[in-house]
Amino acid sequence: MRNCSPLSPSARPIARARGFSLVELLVVIAIIGILIGLLLPTLQAARESSRRMACASNLRQIGLATQNYQGTMGRFPPGSISHAYADDANNPWTFYRWSALVSISPYIENSVAFNAMDLSVPLYGSSFQIMPANAGIVKQMVPIFLCPSDQRQRVNANFGPTNYAACAGSGAGGGTPNDTDGIFYINSQTTQGNIVDGTSSTALFSESTLGVPGTTSHDVQKEYKTILFAPLSDALCSGANVWNLSDPRGFAWVNGEYRCALYNHYYTPNSTTPDCIGEPAGGSVQTRYTPYGWRAARSMHPGGVNVVMADGAVRFTTNEIDPVTWKAMSTIRGGEPIIAGN
């Protein structure tokens, strides 16, 4: 009888490792792609939520700085500056243009820039040049004046930009910047007592998108129409076919005009109607180049904009807010009811 001894290890059959087939690999890749596709919107939404909260924090600090200014000076800062320039009688008074953001700079982390500025001279000279005394400092980028959801980049080589603007009221008077029904306007000296509607019901600052230099897309979120006429009218603005490309939206935080650090509530948040700016070239030296405007609060946040009220509270206001309520939020003594939560 044959002796059947066990196979030696070298003689045993070798089990082959089974790999993935091409079909199985493609299925796995497809599943991973689907999961990423499902998770990506959630991640993007979470990131935008964080950016929106950071934007609200910026506005909260701007509101606090404005209240501190008001507590020290007994009034809110002017929305813009206009007066004679002693060294040049022909310099338009409105070329001072220093914004409310300049005034509150000592009360936030921007006091170095404020102390370096010479506010005794206009922002612009009579030939539209930036005055040499401030040409360097107005270029400063100020992080607190920029919303994280927007591009956070310079849109004019000569200035630092801003996403935040002071509320000049309802846009009545054809978008006048003079003696408006809001807290801020040219040479305004609004006190807390002047806010008859109540500080919790009156808008202080909101946000507006930055423009894109040289763009020709006519995107209402990024561009605005211009006319060489004021006051504005719906017919004039609707018929205007000139879009400003040289001075993009929000190009200068130091500039207290409707293109930069001033806005109003004539249009609802993120309106589909283009903003409209009017700047007549004629008139006396006191009024020449007075910038009129209907400039909406706009943002890159889905569905609405952040607004800081005169009491320092920040609200997220939806695009669907009732236009009457939106205008009521902008006035200081309109007597209109404000619906909580809008």
C-alpha positions in Angstrom: 0.0 0.0 0.0 1.3 3.4 -1.1 2.3 5.7 1.7 0.2 8.9 1.3 2.1 11.6 3.1 0.8 15.2 3.4 1.8 17.7 0.7 4.7 19.8 1.5 4.0 23.6 1.8 5.6 24.2 -1.5 3.4 21.7 -3.2 0.1 23.0 -1.9 -2.2 25.0 -4.2 -1.9 28.8 -3.8 -5.2 30.8 -3.3 -5.3 33.8 -5.6 -6.3 37.2 -4.0 -9.5 38.4 -5.7 -9.3 42.1 -6.9 -12.0 44.6 -8.0 -13.3 44.3 -11.5 -13.5 47.4 -13.6 -17.3 47.5 -13.3 -17.0 47.4 -9.5 -14.4 50.1 -9.4 -16.6 52.3 -11.6 -19.6 51.7 -9.2 -17.5 52.7 -6.2 -16.3 55.9 -7.9 -19.9 56.7 -8.9 -21.1 56.2 -5.3 -18.3 58.4 -3.9 -19.2 61.1 -6.5 -22.9 61.0 -5.5 -21.9 61.3 -1.8 -19.7 64.3 -2.5 -22.4 65.9 -4.6 -24.9 65.4 -1.7 -22.4 66.8 0.9 -21.0 69.7 -1.1 -24.1 72.0 -0.9 -24.3 71.3 2.9 -20.7 72.3 3.3 -21.1 75.4 1.2 -24.2 76.4 3.1 -22.3 75.9 6.4 -19.5 78.0 5.1 -21.8 80.8 3.9 -23.6 80.7 7.2 -20.3 81.3 9.0 -19.4 84.1 6.6 -22.8 85.7 7.1 -22.3 85.6 10.9 -18.9 87.2 10.4 -20.5 89.9 8.3 -23.1 90.5 11.0 -20.3 90.8 13.5 -18.6 93.5 11.4 -21.8 95.5 11.3 -22.3 95.0 15.0 -18.8 96.5 15.6 -19.6 99.4 13.2 -22.9 100.0 15.1 -21.1 100.0 18.5 -18.4 102.4 17.2 -21.2 104.7 15.9 -22.9 104.6 19.3 -19.6 105.4 21.0 -19.1 108.4 18.6 -22.6 109.5 19.4 -22.0 109.2 23.1 -18.8 111.2 22.9 -19.9 113.9 20.4 -23.6 114.1 21.3 -24.7 113.3 17.8 -24.2 110.7 15.1 -21.4 111.4 12.5 -22.2 113.1 9.3 -22.9 110.9 6.3 -20.7 113.1 4.2 -18.9 116.5 4.4 -19.4 119.6 2.3 -17.9 123.0 2.9 -15.6 125.6 1.4 -11.9 125.0 1.0 -10.0 128.0 2.1 -7.0 127.4 -0.2 -9.1 127.1 -3.4 -12.3 129.0 -3.6 -13.2 127.2 -6.9 -13.0 123.7 -5.3 -16.5 122.3 -5.2 -17.7 122.1 -1.6 -18.9 118.5 -2.0 -15.4 117.3 -2.8 -14.7 117.0 0.9 -16.9 113.9 1.0 -15.4 112.3 4.1 -17.7 109.4 5.1 -19.2 108.3 8.4 -16.8 105.4 8.4 -13.9 107.9 8.6 -15.6 109.6 11.6 -16.0 106.4 13.5 -12.5 105.1 12.7 -11.1 106.1 16.1 -13.7 103.9 17.8 -12.7 100.7 16.0 -9.3 99.2 15.0 -8.6 101.9 12.5 -7.4 104.8 14.6 -3.9 104.7 13.0 -5.4 105.5 9.6 -7.7 108.2 11.1 -4.8 109.9 12.9 -2.8 109.9 9.6 -5.5 111.7 7.7 -5.6 115.4 7.1 -9.4 116.1 7.2 -8.9 119.8 6.8 -8.4 119.3 3.1 -11.0 117.9 0.7 -10.8 114.3 -0.5 -10.6 115.6 -4.1 -9.1 118.7 -5.6 -10.8 120.8 -8.2 -9.3 118.7 -11.0 -10.8 115.5 -9.5 -7.3 114.4 -8.2 -6.9 112.9 -4.7 -5.3 115.5 -2.5 -1.6 114.6 -2.0 -1.9 114.8 1.8 -4.2 111.7 1.9 -3.3 109.9 -1.3 -1.4 107.2 0.5 -3.7 106.6 3.5 -7.0 106.3 1.6 -5.6 103.2 -0.1 -5.7 101.3 3.2 -7.7 98.1 3.2 -9.8 97.9 6.4 -10.9 94.2 7.1 -13.9 95.2 9.3 -15.3 97.2 6.3 -15.3 94.1 4.1 -17.9 91.3 4.1 -16.3 87.8 4.0 -19.0 86.6 1.5 -17.8 89.2 -1.1 -14.5 89.4 -3.0 -12.6 91.4 -0.3 -10.4 92.9 -3.0 -9.5 96.4 -4.0 -11.7 97.6 -6.9 -10.0 100.9 -7.5 -6.2 101.2 -7.3 -6.3 104.4 -5.4 -8.7 103.4 -2.6 -9.6 100.8 0.0 -13.1 99.5 -0.6 -16.2 99.1 1.6 -19.2 96.7 1.8 -20.9 98.8 4.4 -22.8 102.0 4.0 -24.7 104.4 6.2 -28.5 104.7 5.8 -29.6 108.0 4.2 -33.3 107.3 4.5 -36.0 106.4 2.0 -34.6 108.0 -1.1 -37.2 110.7 -1.1 -36.4 114.0 -2.9 -35.1 112.2 -6.0 -32.3 110.6 -4.1 -31.0 113.8 -2.6 -28.0 113.5 -0.1 -29.1 116.7 1.6 -31.3 116.9 4.7 -32.8 113.4 4.1 -35.3 111.6 6.2 -32.6 109.1 7.5 -29.9 109.4 10.1 -27.1 110.2 7.7 -26.7 112.8 4.9 -24.4 115.7 3.9 -23.3 117.6 7.0 -25.9 115.7 9.1 -25.9 116.2 12.9 -28.6 113.7 13.9 -29.0 113.2 17.7 -30.5 110.2 19.4 -33.4 112.4 20.4 -34.1 113.1 16.7 -34.9 109.5 16.1 -38.6 109.8 17.0 -39.4 106.3 15.5 -37.1 104.7 18.0 -33.5 103.4 17.6 -34.7 99.8 17.5 -36.9 100.6 14.4 -34.4 102.7 12.5 -31.6 101.4 10.2 -28.1 102.6 10.8 -25.9 100.7 8.4 -26.3 97.9 5.9 -24.2 96.2 3.3 -23.8 96.6 -0.4 -21.8 94.5 -2.9 -18.5 95.6 -4.4 -18.3 96.2 -8.1 -16.0 94.6 -10.6 -13.6 96.9 -12.5 -14.3 97.0 -16.2 -17.1 94.5 -16.2 -19.8 95.0 -18.9 -22.3 92.3 -17.8 -24.8 94.9 -16.6 -25.3 92.7 -13.5 -27.4 94.9 -11.1 -25.6 93.4 -8.1 -22.2 94.7 -9.4 -22.9 97.7 -11.6 -25.0 100.9 -11.5 -26.5 103.4 -14.0 -25.4 107.0 -14.1 -27.1 110.1 -15.4 -25.8 113.7 -15.5 -29.0 115.0 -14.0 -30.5 115.4 -10.5 -32.9 115.0 -8.8 -33.6 111.5 -10.0 -36.8 110.1 -11.4 -38.0 106.6 -12.2 -38.3 107.6 -15.9 -34.8 109.0 -16.1 -33.2 106.1 -14.4 -35.2 103.5 -16.4 -34.2 105.2 -19.6 -30.5 105.6 -18.8 -28.2 103.5 -20.9 -24.9 104.5 -19.3 -23.3 102.1 -16.8 -20.5 103.3 -14.7 -17.4 101.1 -15.0 -14.6 103.4 -13.9 -15.7 103.8 -10.3 -17.1 100.4 -9.2 -19.6 100.0 -6.3 -18.1 100.5 -2.9 -14.7 101.6 -4.3 -13.7 103.9 -1.3 -14.6 103.6 2.4 -13.5 107.2 2.9 -16.0 108.5 0.4 -19.4 109.5 1.8 -21.4 109.3 -1.4 -24.0 106.9 -2.7 -21.5 104.9 -4.8 -19.5 104.1 -1.7 -20.4 104.6 2.0 -24.0 105.8 1.7 -27.2 104.0 0.7 -31.0 104.3 1.0 -34.2 102.3 1.0 -35.7 103.4 -2.3 -35.2 99.9 -3.7 -35.7 96.8 -1.6 -32.7 94.5 -0.7 -31.0 93.0 -3.7 -33.5 94.6 -6.0 -33.6 93.6 -9.6 -33.8 97.3 -10.6 -30.3 98.7 -11.2 -29.1 101.3 -8.8 -29.0 104.8 -10.3 -26.6 107.7 -9.5 -27.0 111.3 -10.7 -24.4 113.9 -10.5 -25.1 117.3 -12.2 -22.0 119.1 -13.4 -23.5 122.6 -13.3 -24.5 124.9 -10.5 -22.7 127.0 -7.9 -19.5 125.9 -6.2 -21.6 125.1 -3.2 -23.7 122.5 -5.0 -21.7 121.4 -8.1 -21.2 117.7 -8.4 -23.6 116.9 -5.5 -24.0 113.1 -5.9 -27.7 112.0 -5.8 -28.5 108.3 -5.8 -30.9 105.4 -5.3 -28.6 102.7 -4.1 -29.9 99.5 -2.6 -28.6 97.3 0.2 -27.1 94.3 -1.6 -25.2 91.3 -0.5 -23.8 87.9 -1.6 -25.8 86.2 1.1 -28.7 84.1 -0.3 -32.0 85.7 0.4 -31.3 89.0 2.0 -29.0 91.5 3.7 -27.7 92.2 7.2 -28.8 95.5 8.7 -27.6 97.1 12.0 -30.2 99.2 13.7 -29.6 102.4 15.6 -29.8 100.5 18.9 -26.9 98.2 17.8 -29.0 95.1 17.0 -28.2 93.3 13.8 -31.1 91.9 11.7 -31.0 89.7 8.6 -33.6 91.3 6.4 -35.1 89.2 3.5 -35.4 90.3 -0.1 -39.2 89.7 0.2 -39.7 92.4 2.9 -42.7 94.6 2.2 -41.4 97.8 0.5 -43.5 100.0 2.8 -41.9 98.4 5.9 -38.4 98.6 4.3 -38.8 102.4 3.8 -40.2 102.8 7.3 -37.0 101.2 8.7 -35.0 104.0 7.0 -36.7 107.1 8.4 -36.2 108.7 11.8 -39.6 110.4 12.2 -42.0 108.8 9.7 -44.3 107.4 12.4 -44.7 104.1 10.4 -45.1 100.8 12.3 -42.3 98.3 11.9 -43.2 94.7 11.7 -40.9 92.7 14.0 -38.8 90.0 12.3 -38.6 91.6 8.9 
